Amino acid sequence: MSSRARARAFMARGAAGQRRKISRGLPVGSLIKCADNSGAKVLRLIQVIGYKGRLRRVPSASVGDRVVVSVRKGSPDMRKKLFQAVIIRQRKPFRRPEGIWVQFEDNAAVIITSDGELRGSEIRGAVAREAAERWPRIASASSIII
């Protein structure tokens, strides 16, 4: 694998560049709406991948984070199984470097495979710019990026 292909694969997994600080609005145990057409409707956040925390602090996620979720409502073949997902919207306001505060009306995620590909083929609703910049596959499938 050439270095260019390796860098591209690394970027597709959402590990590109320096990460900005975003207010973490989704603690473990949160119920999240599924914004793709994979068959899931409601997801429960189980774990935040790459979270470095403190003793007895509940891990939490923000826009653009890769998380492990279980399907609470949805198609019977997906229910009670664990999947990886990316948070695309959060209710808690977060500040962008240019000074704008961004807040969405719901918490939403899209289910992905282990190598960063979308499990569904379309994304319903808006996607935060932070998630779209970090996950190119999500950016190409989304209709609205805010």
Phi, psi and omega in degrees: 000127180289165182293327178293316179295322179295318179295322178294318178295322178296319179293323181295336179276002175084026182249024187278132168068184180282138183265130176281156177278123178238136179303129182275116186248001185232094177287162177301134183104351180293146172266131186234142176282140176268123188259015177240181183256039182278348181112348178271149178245310181236134181242147172249128181287125182255316186205148176256119183284129180084011181281126175251111187246202180232156181305130178066008175269133180288126177298146179219158185239162176224184182301131178094351181283145173270130184227164172258130182230157170244146182275120181267319176229140179155200182293145185301330180286343179261337185298146176061025176242155180265138178222163171265147181215166175237132178286126180248341177216148174216147181287324182294130181296142173225154187258135175269158183302332180280001175100358182276137174264132183242137180211137179252166182275350177211169173261129183216152179218162173238141182277135180235166173273176183293337178261017171092006178275147176290139177280323176270181181248346179221158179240128179268133176088184184282155176237135178293143181300326180298319179290321181293323179291323184279331183237094183300327180293325177290320180298322182286332181272345184276149179266326182235125175243122181248000000 
